[in-house]
């Protein structure tokens, strides 16, 4: 439940336009709802400014459905990550307006208008193969109310590709830079901008990349200042953190 919803309920009770029993019924799921297989954190938006996000990997279709079925009763926007096509098809049976992004593997459900920030987050990938992780970051940032600029396939194998994008890159409030292989691109960009850079290693690469471990270690040992690193393929984590920075 959003803080504005709590204020509205309290104001309505104060004015006498809402009786206490009705107010109680709206508030009774705070701070959590126990579904047996999931404890939904209805208090999270009040504590952190962002509602709970559903991580679908490892969950059954039935559990994803049940969680979303409960959350849509709260009339707030919903983000689910690592969603399969089977999960999406099932969710659409109970919520036809659910939007499935197959590339990002996300579901978004919009119940409140999203006003985008004036400042923007630049999301940059080294290669086309990194785009699924970038799209997860983009969808996350956008559902949380951020303007996003996508700049894809500008990695160090052809670094000249990024030069004509630097006017736009330097205007960003925060940058998410995504790379697999040896993970060099965040270091390059980190040495050229005066904004925070969130580096995302991806599991793209041949054998010695160790499914993203080489890129992760390279980013963690970067000599570029102002660079932070999230876990391998964690586009959601990067989008969430970038949103927090963009709204400071």
C-alpha positions in Angstrom: 0.0 0.0 0.0 1.3 3.4 -1.0 1.8 6.1 1.7 -0.7 8.4 -0.1 -3.3 5.7 0.2 -2.9 5.6 4.0 -3.1 9.3 4.2 -6.3 9.3 2.1 -7.9 6.7 4.3 -7.1 8.6 7.5 -8.3 11.9 6.0 -11.6 10.2 4.9 -12.1 8.9 8.4 -11.4 12.3 9.9 -13.9 14.0 7.5 -16.5 11.3 8.3 -16.8 10.2 4.6 -15.4 6.7 5.6 -16.5 4.7 8.6 -13.9 3.0 10.8 -15.0 -0.6 9.7 -14.4 0.2 6.1 -11.1 1.8 6.9 -10.1 -1.3 8.9 -11.0 -3.5 6.0 -8.7 -1.5 3.7 -5.8 -1.6 6.2 -6.1 -5.1 7.7 -3.5 -6.6 5.4 -0.8 -4.3 6.8 1.9 -5.0 7.3 1.7 -8.4 5.5 -0.6 -10.9 4.0 -0.1 -14.6 4.7 -1.0 -16.8 1.7 0.5 -19.9 3.3 3.2 -20.3 0.6 4.1 -16.5 0.5 4.1 -13.6 3.0 3.3 -10.6 0.9 5.0 -7.4 2.3 2.2 -4.9 1.9 4.2 -2.4 4.0 7.2 -2.2 1.8 6.2 0.8 -0.3 5.7 2.7 3.0 9.1 1.8 4.3 11.2 2.0 1.1 9.1 3.9 -1.4 8.8 0.9 -3.7 6.3 -2.0 -3.6 7.3 -5.6 -3.3 8.5 -7.1 -6.6 7.7 -10.7 -7.5 10.8 -12.9 -8.3 9.2 -15.7 -10.3 12.2 -18.0 -10.8 11.6 -21.2 -8.8 8.0 -20.5 -8.1 5.1 -22.6 -9.5 2.6 -21.1 -12.0 0.0 -21.5 -9.3 2.0 -19.6 -6.7 2.7 -16.7 -9.1 -1.0 -16.5 -10.0 -2.0 -16.5 -6.4 0.5 -13.7 -5.4 -0.6 -11.5 -8.3 -4.3 -12.2 -7.7 -3.8 -10.8 -4.2 -1.6 -7.9 -5.1 -4.0 -6.6 -7.8 -6.6 -6.0 -5.1 -4.4 -3.2 -3.7 -4.6 -1.2 -6.9 -0.9 -0.5 -7.1 1.5 -1.1 -9.9 3.1 -4.6 -10.0 6.4 -5.8 -11.4 7.3 -9.5 -11.7 10.7 -10.7 -13.0 12.1 -13.9 -14.5 8.7 -14.7 -15.8 8.1 -17.7 -18.2 5.7 -17.7 -21.1 3.6 -20.3 -19.2 3.4 -18.0 -16.2 2.4 -15.0 -18.4 -0.3 -16.9 -20.1 -1.8 -18.0 -16.8 -1.6 -14.5 -15.3 -3.4 -13.0 -18.3 -6.4 -15.3 -17.4 -6.9 -13.3 -14.2 -5.5 -10.0 -15.4 -5.9 -9.4 -19.1 -4.1 -6.1 -19.1 -0.9 -7.6 -17.7 2.0 -6.8 -20.0 4.6 -9.5 -20.7 8.0 -8.5 -22.1 9.4 -11.8 -23.4 12.9 -10.3 -23.9 13.1 -8.9 -20.3 11.1 -11.8 -18.9 8.9 -9.4 -16.9 5.3 -8.8 -16.3 4.1 -5.3 -15.5 0.6 -4.4 -14.3 -0.3 -0.7 -14.1 -3.0 0.4 -11.8 -1.6 3.9 -11.0 -0.3 6.5 -13.5 3.5 6.6 -13.8 4.9 10.1 -14.1 8.4 9.9 -15.5 11.3 11.9 -14.1 12.8 14.8 -16.0 16.3 13.4 -15.5 17.0 10.0 -17.2 18.9 6.8 -16.7 21.2 5.7 -19.6 21.2 2.0 -20.1 24.2 0.8 -22.2 25.1 -2.6 -23.4 28.4 -3.9 -24.8 26.7 -6.3 -27.2 23.3 -7.3 -28.6 23.5 -10.5 -26.5 23.3 -8.3 -23.3 20.0 -6.8 -24.3 17.8 -9.1 -22.3 19.5 -8.0 -19.0 19.3 -4.4 -20.2 15.6 -4.7 -20.9 15.0 -6.1 -17.4 16.8 -3.0 -16.0 14.8 -0.8 -18.3 11.4 -2.2 -17.4 12.3 -2.0 -13.7 13.4 1.7 -14.0 10.3 2.6 -16.1 7.7 1.0 -13.8 9.3 3.0 -10.9 8.8 6.2 -12.8 12.1 6.9 -14.5 12.8 8.1 -18.0 15.2 5.7 -19.7 17.5 6.1 -22.7 18.7 2.8 -24.3 22.1 2.7 -26.0 22.9 -0.8 -27.2 25.8 -2.7 -28.8 28.6 -0.2 -28.3 31.3 -2.5 -26.7 35.0 -2.4 -26.8 35.3 -4.6 -29.8 34.3 -1.5 -31.8 34.6 1.3 -29.2 34.2 4.0 -31.9 30.5 3.1 -31.9 29.9 4.9 -28.6 31.6 8.2 -29.4 28.6 9.7 -31.2 26.4 8.8 -28.2 28.5 10.7 -25.6 26.5 13.9 -25.7 23.5 11.9 -24.6 25.5 9.7 -22.2 26.9 12.7 -20.4 23.4 14.2 -19.8 22.3 11.1 -17.9 21.8 11.3 -14.1 23.1 7.7 -13.7 24.3 5.1 -16.1 23.8 1.3 -16.1 26.5 -0.3 -18.2 26.1 -4.0 -19.1 28.7 -6.3 -20.5 29.7 -10.0 -20.7 33.0 -11.5 -22.0 35.8 -9.7 -20.1 33.4 -6.9 -18.9 35.6 -4.0 -20.0 32.9 -1.4 -21.0 32.0 -0.1 -17.6 35.6 0.8 -16.9 35.9 2.7 -20.2 32.7 4.7 -19.6 33.5 5.2 -15.9 36.7 7.0 -16.9 34.8 9.4 -19.2 31.8 10.6 -17.2 31.1 12.5 -14.0 28.0 10.5 -13.0 27.6 7.2 -11.1 28.0 4.0 -13.1 26.3 0.8 -12.2 28.1 -2.1 -13.8 26.2 -5.3 -14.7 28.2 -8.4 -15.7 26.3 -10.9 -17.9 26.8 -14.6 -18.4 27.5 -14.1 -22.1 30.9 -15.4 -23.3 33.0 -18.4 -24.1 34.4 -20.9 -21.6 36.9 -18.9 -19.7 34.3 -16.2 -19.0 32.9 -18.8 -16.5 29.3 -17.7 -17.1 29.9 -14.1 -16.1 32.4 -14.6 -13.3 35.3 -13.1 -15.4 33.2 -10.0 -16.2 32.2 -9.8 -12.5 35.7 -9.9 -11.2 36.9 -7.5 -13.9 34.2 -5.0 -12.9 34.9 -5.4 -9.2 38.6 -4.7 -9.8 38.0 -1.8 -12.1 40.3 1.2 -11.7 37.5 3.6 -12.7 36.2 5.6 -9.8 32.5 6.0 -9.1 31.6 2.5 -10.3 29.5 0.0 -8.4 28.7 -3.5 -9.4 25.7 -5.7 -9.1 25.5 -9.5 -9.5 25.7 -11.4 -12.7 22.6 -10.9 -15.0 21.0 -8.8 -12.3 19.2 -6.2 -14.5 16.5 -5.8 -11.9 19.0 -4.8 -9.1 20.7 -2.3 -11.4 17.4 -0.7 -12.5 16.2 -0.5 -8.8 19.4 1.1 -7.6 19.5 3.5 -10.6 16.0 4.6 -9.8 16.9 5.4 -6.2 19.9 7.5 -7.4 17.9 9.2 -10.1 15.3 10.3 -7.6 17.6 11.6 -4.9 
